């Protein structure tokens, strides 16, 4: 096989060895802490959203009773 400049193109294959890097305990601990903080924040946001919706429904019912 010739390339554009007239030189032979060399084809070759690569063999890759995959090495698995083991994370140390500190990195795993940070990941676990990040997961726990994320779950806590999601629970707080869900609580605020549910509280907002329930109060709004209660206020709508209260206004309907007053208007009758």
mmCIF file of the N, C-alpha and C atoms, coordinates in Angstrom:
data_MODEL
# 
_entry.id   MODEL 
# 
loop_
_atom_site.group_PDB 
_atom_site.id 
_atom_site.type_symbol 
_atom_site.label_atom_id 
_atom_site.label_alt_id 
_atom_site.label_comp_id 
_atom_site.label_asym_id 
_atom_site.label_entity_id 
_atom_site.label_seq_id 
_atom_site.pdbx_PDB_ins_code 
_atom_site.Cartn_x 
_atom_site.Cartn_y 
_atom_site.Cartn_z 
_atom_site.occupancy 
_atom_site.B_iso_or_equiv 
_atom_site.pdbx_formal_charge 
_atom_site.auth_seq_id 
_atom_site.auth_comp_id 
_atom_site.auth_asym_id 
_atom_site.auth_atom_id 
_atom_site.pdbx_PDB_model_num 
ATOM 1   N N  . UNK A 1 1  ? 0.844   -1.160 0.000  1.00 0.00 ? 1  UNK A N  1 
ATOM 2   C CA . UNK A 1 1  ? 0.000   0.000  0.000  1.00 0.00 ? 1  UNK A CA 1 
ATOM 3   C C  . UNK A 1 1  ? 0.900   1.238  0.000  1.00 0.00 ? 1  UNK A C  1 
ATOM 4   N N  . UNK A 1 2  ? 0.636   2.176  -0.873 1.00 0.00 ? 2  UNK A N  1 
ATOM 5   C CA . UNK A 1 2  ? 1.433   3.390  -0.989 1.00 0.00 ? 2  UNK A CA 1 
ATOM 6   C C  . UNK A 1 2  ? 0.643   4.582  -0.475 1.00 0.00 ? 2  UNK A C  1 
ATOM 7   N N  . UNK A 1 3  ? 1.305   5.495  0.208  1.00 0.00 ? 3  UNK A N  1 
ATOM 8   C CA . UNK A 1 3  ? 0.653   6.717  0.654  1.00 0.00 ? 3  UNK A CA 1 
ATOM 9   C C  . UNK A 1 3  ? 0.753   7.758  -0.438 1.00 0.00 ? 3  UNK A C  1 
ATOM 10  N N  . UNK A 1 4  ? 0.230   8.966  -0.212 1.00 0.00 ? 4  UNK A N  1 
ATOM 11  C CA . UNK A 1 4  ? 0.202   10.024 -1.214 1.00 0.00 ? 4  UNK A CA 1 
ATOM 12  C C  . UNK A 1 4  ? 1.605   10.438 -1.651 1.00 0.00 ? 4  UNK A C  1 
ATOM 13  N N  . UNK A 1 5  ? 2.576   10.409 -0.783 1.00 0.00 ? 5  UNK A N  1 
ATOM 14  C CA . UNK A 1 5  ? 3.924   10.859 -1.088 1.00 0.00 ? 5  UNK A CA 1 
ATOM 15  C C  . UNK A 1 5  ? 4.788   9.754  -1.683 1.00 0.00 ? 5  UNK A C  1 
ATOM 16  N N  . UNK A 1 6  ? 4.215   8.622  -1.954 1.00 0.00 ? 6  UNK A N  1 
ATOM 17  C CA . UNK A 1 6  ? 4.970   7.536  -2.552 1.00 0.00 ? 6  UNK A CA 1 
ATOM 18  C C  . UNK A 1 6  ? 5.650   6.637  -1.539 1.00 0.00 ? 6  UNK A C  1 
ATOM 19  N N  . UNK A 1 7  ? 5.495   6.905  -0.266 1.00 0.00 ? 7  UNK A N  1 
ATOM 20  C CA . UNK A 1 7  ? 6.105   6.057  0.754  1.00 0.00 ? 7  UNK A CA 1 
ATOM 21  C C  . UNK A 1 7  ? 5.115   4.954  1.123  1.00 0.00 ? 7  UNK A C  1 
ATOM 22  N N  . UNK A 1 8  ? 5.639   3.840  1.522  1.00 0.00 ? 8  UNK A N  1 
ATOM 23  C CA . UNK A 1 8  ? 4.764   2.740  1.908  1.00 0.00 ? 8  UNK A CA 1 
ATOM 24  C C  . UNK A 1 8  ? 4.122   3.028  3.257  1.00 0.00 ? 8  UNK A C  1 
ATOM 25  N N  . UNK A 1 9  ? 2.838   2.782  3.312  1.00 0.00 ? 9  UNK A N  1 
ATOM 26  C CA . UNK A 1 9  ? 2.120   2.948  4.570  1.00 0.00 ? 9  UNK A CA 1 
ATOM 27  C C  . UNK A 1 9  ? 2.209   1.649  5.350  1.00 0.00 ? 9  UNK A C  1 
ATOM 28  N N  . UNK A 1 10 ? 2.490   1.762  6.599  1.00 0.00 ? 10 UNK A N  1 
ATOM 29  C CA . UNK A 1 10 ? 2.630   0.585  7.449  1.00 0.00 ? 10 UNK A CA 1 
ATOM 30  C C  . UNK A 1 10 ? 1.358   0.420  8.256  1.00 0.00 ? 10 UNK A C  1 
ATOM 31  N N  . UNK A 1 11 ? 0.781   -0.735 8.193  1.00 0.00 ? 11 UNK A N  1 
ATOM 32  C CA . UNK A 1 11 ? -0.384  -1.023 9.018  1.00 0.00 ? 11 UNK A CA 1 
ATOM 33  C C  . UNK A 1 11 ? 0.051   -1.939 10.142 1.00 0.00 ? 11 UNK A C  1 
ATOM 34  N N  . UNK A 1 12 ? -0.450  -1.675 11.305 1.00 0.00 ? 12 UNK A N  1 
ATOM 35  C CA . UNK A 1 12 ? -0.103  -2.513 12.446 1.00 0.00 ? 12 UNK A CA 1 
ATOM 36  C C  . UNK A 1 12 ? -1.272  -2.545 13.416 1.00 0.00 ? 12 UNK A C  1 
ATOM 37  N N  . UNK A 1 13 ? -1.269  -3.512 14.238 1.00 0.00 ? 13 UNK A N  1 
ATOM 38  C CA . UNK A 1 13 ? -2.330  -3.647 15.231 1.00 0.00 ? 13 UNK A CA 1 
ATOM 39  C C  . UNK A 1 13 ? -1.758  -3.383 16.614 1.00 0.00 ? 13 UNK A C  1 
ATOM 40  N N  . UNK A 1 14 ? -2.614  -2.929 17.485 1.00 0.00 ? 14 UNK A N  1 
ATOM 41  C CA . UNK A 1 14 ? -2.220  -2.671 18.859 1.00 0.00 ? 14 UNK A CA 1 
ATOM 42  C C  . UNK A 1 14 ? -2.899  -3.673 19.773 1.00 0.00 ? 14 UNK A C  1 
ATOM 43  N N  . UNK A 1 15 ? -2.162  -4.148 20.698 1.00 0.00 ? 15 UNK A N  1 
ATOM 44  C CA . UNK A 1 15 ? -2.783  -4.951 21.753 1.00 0.00 ? 15 UNK A CA 1 
ATOM 45  C C  . UNK A 1 15 ? -2.739  -4.119 23.018 1.00 0.00 ? 15 UNK A C  1 
ATOM 46  N N  . UNK A 1 16 ? -3.889  -3.952 23.620 1.00 0.00 ? 16 UNK A N  1 
ATOM 47  C CA . UNK A 1 16 ? -3.991  -3.129 24.823 1.00 0.00 ? 16 UNK A CA 1 
ATOM 48  C C  . UNK A 1 16 ? -4.230  -4.018 26.028 1.00 0.00 ? 16 UNK A C  1 
ATOM 49  N N  . UNK A 1 17 ? -3.496  -3.735 27.047 1.00 0.00 ? 17 UNK A N  1 
ATOM 50  C CA . UNK A 1 17 ? -3.766  -4.420 28.314 1.00 0.00 ? 17 UNK A CA 1 
ATOM 51  C C  . UNK A 1 17 ? -4.465  -3.414 29.212 1.00 0.00 ? 17 UNK A C  1 
ATOM 52  N N  . UNK A 1 18 ? -5.523  -3.850 29.807 1.00 0.00 ? 18 UNK A N  1 
ATOM 53  C CA . UNK A 1 18 ? -6.301  -2.976 30.674 1.00 0.00 ? 18 UNK A CA 1 
ATOM 54  C C  . UNK A 1 18 ? -5.883  -3.207 32.113 1.00 0.00 ? 18 UNK A C  1 
ATOM 55  N N  . UNK A 1 19 ? -5.458  -2.145 32.727 1.00 0.00 ? 19 UNK A N  1 
ATOM 56  C CA . UNK A 1 19 ? -5.120  -2.246 34.141 1.00 0.00 ? 19 UNK A CA 1 
ATOM 57  C C  . UNK A 1 19 ? -6.209  -1.545 34.934 1.00 0.00 ? 19 UNK A C  1 
ATOM 58  N N  . UNK A 1 20 ? -6.624  -2.163 35.962 1.00 0.00 ? 20 UNK A N  1 
ATOM 59  C CA . UNK A 1 20 ? -7.658  -1.599 36.813 1.00 0.00 ? 20 UNK A CA 1 
ATOM 60  C C  . UNK A 1 20 ? -6.980  -0.896 37.977 1.00 0.00 ? 20 UNK A C  1 
ATOM 61  N N  . UNK A 1 21 ? -7.253  0.379  38.090 1.00 0.00 ? 21 UNK A N  1 
ATOM 62  C CA . UNK A 1 21 ? -6.689  1.105  39.217 1.00 0.00 ? 21 UNK A CA 1 
ATOM 63  C C  . UNK A 1 21 ? -7.644  0.986  40.388 1.00 0.00 ? 21 UNK A C  1 
ATOM 64  N N  . UNK A 1 22 ? -7.114  0.622  41.475 1.00 0.00 ? 22 UNK A N  1 
ATOM 65  C CA . UNK A 1 22 ? -7.932  0.471  42.675 1.00 0.00 ? 22 UNK A CA 1 
ATOM 66  C C  . UNK A 1 22 ? -7.962  1.805  43.409 1.00 0.00 ? 22 UNK A C  1 
ATOM 67  N N  . UNK A 1 23 ? -9.166  2.245  43.717 1.00 0.00 ? 23 UNK A N  1 
ATOM 68  C CA . UNK A 1 23 ? -9.284  3.490  44.460 1.00 0.00 ? 23 UNK A CA 1 
ATOM 69  C C  . UNK A 1 23 ? -9.007  3.208  45.920 1.00 0.00 ? 23 UNK A C  1 
ATOM 70  N N  . UNK A 1 24 ? -8.365  4.139  46.542 1.00 0.00 ? 24 UNK A N  1 
ATOM 71  C CA . UNK A 1 24 ? -8.085  3.927  47.957 1.00 0.00 ? 24 UNK A CA 1 
ATOM 72  C C  . UNK A 1 24 ? -9.313  4.267  48.786 1.00 0.00 ? 24 UNK A C  1 
ATOM 73  N N  . UNK A 1 25 ? -9.250  3.988  50.048 1.00 0.00 ? 25 UNK A N  1 
ATOM 74  C CA . UNK A 1 25 ? -10.406 4.171  50.929 1.00 0.00 ? 25 UNK A CA 1 
ATOM 75  C C  . UNK A 1 25 ? -10.847 5.627  51.008 1.00 0.00 ? 25 UNK A C  1 
ATOM 76  N N  . UNK A 1 26 ? -9.899  6.535  50.910 1.00 0.00 ? 26 UNK A N  1 
ATOM 77  C CA . UNK A 1 26 ? -10.236 7.951  51.016 1.00 0.00 ? 26 UNK A CA 1 
ATOM 78  C C  . UNK A 1 26 ? -11.144 8.366  49.863 1.00 0.00 ? 26 UNK A C  1 
ATOM 79  N N  . UNK A 1 27 ? -10.834 7.933  48.648 1.00 0.00 ? 27 UNK A N  1 
ATOM 80  C CA . UNK A 1 27 ? -11.660 8.268  47.489 1.00 0.00 ? 27 UNK A CA 1 
ATOM 81  C C  . UNK A 1 27 ? -13.034 7.620  47.588 1.00 0.00 ? 27 UNK A C  1 
ATOM 82  N N  . UNK A 1 28 ? -13.094 6.386  48.055 1.00 0.00 ? 28 UNK A N  1 
ATOM 83  C CA . UNK A 1 28 ? -14.385 5.725  48.235 1.00 0.00 ? 28 UNK A CA 1 
ATOM 84  C C  . UNK A 1 28 ? -15.209 6.435  49.293 1.00 0.00 ? 28 UNK A C  1 
ATOM 85  N N  . UNK A 1 29 ? -14.552 6.886  50.351 1.00 0.00 ? 29 UNK A N  1 
ATOM 86  C CA . UNK A 1 29 ? -15.235 7.605  51.417 1.00 0.00 ? 29 UNK A CA 1 
ATOM 87  C C  . UNK A 1 29 ? -15.825 8.915  50.923 1.00 0.00 ? 29 UNK A C  1 
ATOM 88  N N  . UNK A 1 30 ? -15.072 9.618  50.097 1.00 0.00 ? 30 UNK A N  1 
ATOM 89  C CA . UNK A 1 30 ? -15.577 10.876 49.544 1.00 0.00 ? 30 UNK A CA 1 
ATOM 90  C C  . UNK A 1 30 ? -16.776 10.600 48.656 1.00 0.00 ? 30 UNK A C  1 
ATOM 91  N N  . UNK A 1 31 ? -16.725 9.548  47.878 1.00 0.00 ? 31 UNK A N  1 
ATOM 92  C CA . UNK A 1 31 ? -17.845 9.195  47.014 1.00 0.00 ? 31 UNK A CA 1 
ATOM 93  C C  . UNK A 1 31 ? -19.073 8.855  47.848 1.00 0.00 ? 31 UNK A C  1 
ATOM 94  N N  . UNK A 1 32 ? -18.902 8.117  48.906 1.00 0.00 ? 32 UNK A N  1 
ATOM 95  C CA . UNK A 1 32 ? -20.019 7.754  49.779 1.00 0.00 ? 32 UNK A CA 1 
ATOM 96  C C  . UNK A 1 32 ? -20.602 8.992  50.447 1.00 0.00 ? 32 UNK A C  1 
ATOM 97  N N  . UNK A 1 33 ? -19.744 9.879  50.904 1.00 0.00 ? 33 UNK A N  1 
ATOM 98  C CA . UNK A 1 33 ? -20.227 11.115 51.528 1.00 0.00 ? 33 UNK A CA 1 
ATOM 99  C C  . UNK A 1 33 ? -20.991 11.950 50.513 1.00 0.00 ? 33 UNK A C  1 
ATOM 100 N N  . UNK A 1 34 ? -20.479 12.042 49.286 1.00 0.00 ? 34 UNK A N  1 
ATOM 101 C CA . UNK A 1 34 ? -21.169 12.808 48.241 1.00 0.00 ? 34 UNK A CA 1 
ATOM 102 C C  . UNK A 1 34 ? -22.542 12.213 47.955 1.00 0.00 ? 34 UNK A C  1 
ATOM 103 N N  . UNK A 1 35 ? -22.643 10.900 47.944 1.00 0.00 ? 35 UNK A N  1 
ATOM 104 C CA . UNK A 1 35 ? -23.920 10.234 47.708 1.00 0.00 ? 35 UNK A CA 1 
ATOM 105 C C  . UNK A 1 35 ? -24.903 10.525 48.845 1.00 0.00 ? 35 UNK A C  1 
ATOM 106 N N  . UNK A 1 36 ? -24.437 10.451 50.064 1.00 0.00 ? 36 UNK A N  1 
ATOM 107 C CA . UNK A 1 36 ? -25.297 10.710 51.219 1.00 0.00 ? 36 UNK A CA 1 
ATOM 108 C C  . UNK A 1 36 ? -25.786 12.158 51.211 1.00 0.00 ? 36 UNK A C  1 
ATOM 109 N N  . UNK A 1 37 ? -24.884 13.100 50.932 1.00 0.00 ? 37 UNK A N  1 
ATOM 110 C CA . UNK A 1 37 ? -25.276 14.511 50.886 1.00 0.00 ? 37 UNK A CA 1 
ATOM 111 C C  . UNK A 1 37 ? -26.296 14.744 49.782 1.00 0.00 ? 37 UNK A C  1 
ATOM 112 N N  . UNK A 1 38 ? -26.100 14.116 48.632 1.00 0.00 ? 38 UNK A N  1 
ATOM 113 C CA . UNK A 1 38 ? -27.043 14.266 47.522 1.00 0.00 ? 38 UNK A CA 1 
ATOM 114 C C  . UNK A 1 38 ? -28.421 13.744 47.900 1.00 0.00 ? 38 UNK A C  1 
ATOM 115 N N  . UNK A 1 39 ? -28.477 12.593 48.536 1.00 0.00 ? 39 UNK A N  1 
ATOM 116 C CA . UNK A 1 39 ? -29.765 12.024 48.943 1.00 0.00 ? 39 UNK A CA 1 
ATOM 117 C C  . UNK A 1 39 ? -30.453 12.926 49.964 1.00 0.00 ? 39 UNK A C  1 
ATOM 118 N N  . UNK A 1 40 ? -29.693 13.439 50.917 1.00 0.00 ? 40 UNK A N  1 
ATOM 119 C CA . UNK A 1 40 ? -30.273 14.329 51.933 1.00 0.00 ? 40 UNK A CA 1 
ATOM 120 C C  . UNK A 1 40 ? -30.840 15.588 51.282 1.00 0.00 ? 40 UNK A C  1 
ATOM 121 N N  . UNK A 1 41 ? -30.086 16.185 50.362 1.00 0.00 ? 41 UNK A N  1 
ATOM 122 C CA . UNK A 1 41 ? -30.573 17.385 49.679 1.00 0.00 ? 41 UNK A CA 1 
ATOM 123 C C  . UNK A 1 41 ? -31.837 17.100 48.869 1.00 0.00 ? 41 UNK A C  1 
ATOM 124 N N  . UNK A 1 42 ? -31.880 15.958 48.213 1.00 0.00 ? 42 UNK A N  1 
ATOM 125 C CA . UNK A 1 42 ? -33.086 15.600 47.455 1.00 0.00 ? 42 UNK A CA 1 
ATOM 126 C C  . UNK A 1 42 ? -34.286 15.404 48.373 1.00 0.00 ? 42 UNK A C  1 
ATOM 127 N N  . UNK A 1 43 ? -34.073 14.812 49.530 1.00 0.00 ? 43 UNK A N  1 
ATOM 128 C CA . UNK A 1 43 ? -35.164 14.636 50.492 1.00 0.00 ? 43 UNK A CA 1 
ATOM 129 C C  . UNK A 1 43 ? -35.661 15.980 51.010 1.00 0.00 ? 43 UNK A C  1 
ATOM 130 N N  . UNK A 1 44 ? -34.740 16.895 51.276 1.00 0.00 ? 44 UNK A N  1 
ATOM 131 C CA . UNK A 1 44 ? -35.148 18.226 51.741 1.00 0.00 ? 44 UNK A CA 1 
ATOM 132 C C  . UNK A 1 44 ? -35.954 18.937 50.657 1.00 0.00 ? 44 UNK A C  1 
ATOM 133 N N  . UNK A 1 45 ? -35.467 18.885 49.414 1.00 0.00 ? 45 UNK A N  1 
ATOM 134 C CA . UNK A 1 45 ? -36.191 19.525 48.312 1.00 0.00 ? 45 UNK A CA 1 
ATOM 135 C C  . UNK A 1 45 ? -37.571 18.903 48.112 1.00 0.00 ? 45 UNK A C  1 
ATOM 136 N N  . UNK A 1 46 ? -37.657 17.592 48.233 1.00 0.00 ? 46 UNK A N  1 
ATOM 137 C CA . UNK A 1 46 ? -38.954 16.918 48.091 1.00 0.00 ? 46 UNK A CA 1 
ATOM 138 C C  . UNK A 1 46 ? -39.897 17.350 49.216 1.00 0.00 ? 46 UNK A C  1 
ATOM 139 N N  . UNK A 1 47 ? -39.384 17.457 50.431 1.00 0.00 ? 47 UNK A N  1 
ATOM 140 C CA . UNK A 1 47 ? -40.207 17.893 51.551 1.00 0.00 ? 47 UNK A CA 1 
ATOM 141 C C  . UNK A 1 47 ? -40.727 19.306 51.362 1.00 0.00 ? 47 UNK A C  1 
ATOM 142 N N  . UNK A 1 48 ? -39.877 20.191 50.881 1.00 0.00 ? 48 UNK A N  1 
ATOM 143 C CA . UNK A 1 48 ? -40.301 21.571 50.638 1.00 0.00 ? 48 UNK A CA 1 
ATOM 144 C C  . UNK A 1 48 ? -41.362 21.610 49.544 1.00 0.00 ? 48 UNK A C  1 
ATOM 145 N N  . UNK A 1 49 ? -41.150 20.857 48.473 1.00 0.00 ? 49 UNK A N  1 
ATOM 146 C CA . UNK A 1 49 ? -42.112 20.844 47.365 1.00 0.00 ? 49 UNK A CA 1 
ATOM 147 C C  . UNK A 1 49 ? -43.455 20.279 47.804 1.00 0.00 ? 49 UNK A C  1 
ATOM 148 N N  . UNK A 1 50 ? -43.449 19.191 48.568 1.00 0.00 ? 50 UNK A N  1 
ATOM 149 C CA . UNK A 1 50 ? -44.699 18.583 49.044 1.00 0.00 ? 50 UNK A CA 1 
ATOM 150 C C  . UNK A 1 50 ? -45.419 19.548 49.986 1.00 0.00 ? 50 UNK A C  1 
ATOM 151 N N  . UNK A 1 51 ? -44.668 20.184 50.864 1.00 0.00 ? 51 UNK A N  1 
ATOM 152 C CA . UNK A 1 51 ? -45.248 21.155 51.791 1.00 0.00 ? 51 UNK A CA 1 
ATOM 153 C C  . UNK A 1 51 ? -45.901 22.309 51.020 1.00 0.00 ? 51 UNK A C  1 
ATOM 154 N N  . UNK A 1 52 ? -45.235 22.798 49.996 1.00 0.00 ? 52 UNK A N  1 
ATOM 155 C CA . UNK A 1 52 ? -45.768 23.890 49.182 1.00 0.00 ? 52 UNK A CA 1 
ATOM 156 C C  . UNK A 1 52 ? -47.079 23.484 48.504 1.00 0.00 ? 52 UNK A C  1 
ATOM 157 N N  . UNK A 1 53 ? -47.104 22.290 47.921 1.00 0.00 ? 53 UNK A N  1 
ATOM 158 C CA . UNK A 1 53 ? -48.305 21.814 47.220 1.00 0.00 ? 53 UNK A CA 1 
ATOM 159 C C  . UNK A 1 53 ? -49.456 21.613 48.201 1.00 0.00 ? 53 UNK A C  1 
ATOM 160 N N  . UNK A 1 54 ? -49.181 21.006 49.344 1.00 0.00 ? 54 UNK A N  1 
ATOM 161 C CA . UNK A 1 54 ? -50.240 20.757 50.316 1.00 0.00 ? 54 UNK A CA 1 
ATOM 162 C C  . UNK A 1 54 ? -50.803 22.058 50.883 1.00 0.00 ? 54 UNK A C  1 
ATOM 163 N N  . UNK A 1 55 ? -49.946 23.021 51.165 1.00 0.00 ? 55 UNK A N  1 
ATOM 164 C CA . UNK A 1 55 ? -50.430 24.319 51.662 1.00 0.00 ? 55 UNK A CA 1 
ATOM 165 C C  . UNK A 1 55 ? -51.281 25.015 50.604 1.00 0.00 ? 55 UNK A C  1 
ATOM 166 N N  . UNK A 1 56 ? -50.866 24.926 49.370 1.00 0.00 ? 56 UNK A N  1 
ATOM 167 C CA . UNK A 1 56 ? -51.621 25.582 48.296 1.00 0.00 ? 56 UNK A CA 1 
ATOM 168 C C  . UNK A 1 56 ? -53.008 24.945 48.159 1.00 0.00 ? 56 UNK A C  1 
ATOM 169 N N  . UNK A 1 57 ? -53.072 23.612 48.213 1.00 0.00 ? 57 UNK A N  1 
ATOM 170 C CA . UNK A 1 57 ? -54.376 22.940 48.134 1.00 0.00 ? 57 UNK A CA 1 
ATOM 171 C C  . UNK A 1 57 ? -55.252 23.325 49.321 1.00 0.00 ? 57 UNK A C  1 
ATOM 172 N N  . UNK A 1 58 ? -54.651 23.415 50.514 1.00 0.00 ? 58 UNK A N  1 
ATOM 173 C CA . UNK A 1 58 ? -55.411 23.774 51.706 1.00 0.00 ? 58 UNK A CA 1 
ATOM 174 C C  . UNK A 1 58 ? -55.949 25.197 51.578 1.00 0.00 ? 58 UNK A C  1 
ATOM 175 N N  . UNK A 1 59 ? -55.118 26.117 51.054 1.00 0.00 ? 59 UNK A N  1 
ATOM 176 C CA . UNK A 1 59 ? -55.560 27.504 50.874 1.00 0.00 ? 59 UNK A CA 1 
ATOM 177 C C  . UNK A 1 59 ? -56.685 27.596 49.848 1.00 0.00 ? 59 UNK A C  1 
ATOM 178 N N  . UNK A 1 60 ? -56.631 26.786 48.797 1.00 0.00 ? 60 UNK A N  1 
ATOM 179 C CA . UNK A 1 60 ? -57.698 26.790 47.779 1.00 0.00 ? 60 UNK A CA 1 
ATOM 180 C C  . UNK A 1 60 ? -59.001 26.306 48.402 1.00 0.00 ? 60 UNK A C  1 
ATOM 181 N N  . UNK A 1 61 ? -58.942 25.233 49.190 1.00 0.00 ? 61 UNK A N  1 
ATOM 182 C CA . UNK A 1 61 ? -60.149 24.728 49.862 1.00 0.00 ? 61 UNK A CA 1 
ATOM 183 C C  . UNK A 1 61 ? -60.696 25.753 50.830 1.00 0.00 ? 61 UNK A C  1 
ATOM 184 N N  . UNK A 1 62 ? -59.828 26.427 51.555 1.00 0.00 ? 62 UNK A N  1 
ATOM 185 C CA . UNK A 1 62 ? -60.223 27.438 52.524 1.00 0.00 ? 62 UNK A CA 1 
ATOM 186 C C  . UNK A 1 62 ? -60.930 28.604 51.812 1.00 0.00 ? 62 UNK A C  1 
ATOM 187 N N  . UNK A 1 63 ? -60.411 29.021 50.675 1.00 0.00 ? 63 UNK A N  1 
ATOM 188 C CA . UNK A 1 63 ? -61.024 30.117 49.925 1.00 0.00 ? 63 UNK A CA 1 
ATOM 189 C C  . UNK A 1 63 ? -62.387 29.704 49.367 1.00 0.00 ? 63 UNK A C  1 
ATOM 190 N N  . UNK A 1 64 ? -62.523 28.444 48.942 1.00 0.00 ? 64 UNK A N  1 
ATOM 191 C CA . UNK A 1 64 ? -63.811 27.972 48.418 1.00 0.00 ? 64 UNK A CA 1 
ATOM 192 C C  . UNK A 1 64 ? -64.878 27.999 49.518 1.00 0.00 ? 64 UNK A C  1 
ATOM 193 N N  . UNK A 1 65 ? -64.501 27.598 50.719 1.00 0.00 ? 65 UNK A N  1 
ATOM 194 C CA . UNK A 1 65 ? -65.456 27.582 51.835 1.00 0.00 ? 65 UNK A CA 1 
ATOM 195 C C  . UNK A 1 65 ? -65.875 29.009 52.169 1.00 0.00 ? 65 UNK A C  1 
ATOM 196 N N  . UNK A 1 66 ? -64.965 29.949 52.148 1.00 0.00 ? 66 UNK A N  1 
ATOM 197 C CA . UNK A 1 66 ? -65.281 31.343 52.454 1.00 0.00 ? 66 UNK A CA 1 
ATOM 198 C C  . UNK A 1 66 ? -66.188 31.962 51.400 1.00 0.00 ? 66 UNK A C  1 
ATOM 199 N N  . UNK A 1 67 ? -66.033 31.569 50.141 1.00 0.00 ? 67 UNK A N  1 
ATOM 200 C CA . UNK A 1 67 ? -66.802 32.194 49.070 1.00 0.00 ? 67 UNK A CA 1 
ATOM 201 C C  . UNK A 1 67 ? -68.246 31.703 49.038 1.00 0.00 ? 67 UNK A C  1 
ATOM 202 N N  . UNK A 1 68 ? -68.566 30.647 49.723 1.00 0.00 ? 68 UNK A N  1 
ATOM 203 C CA . UNK A 1 68 ? -69.939 30.102 49.712 1.00 0.00 ? 68 UNK A CA 1 
ATOM 204 C C  . UNK A 1 68 ? -70.822 30.850 50.606 1.00 0.00 ? 68 UNK A C  1 
# 
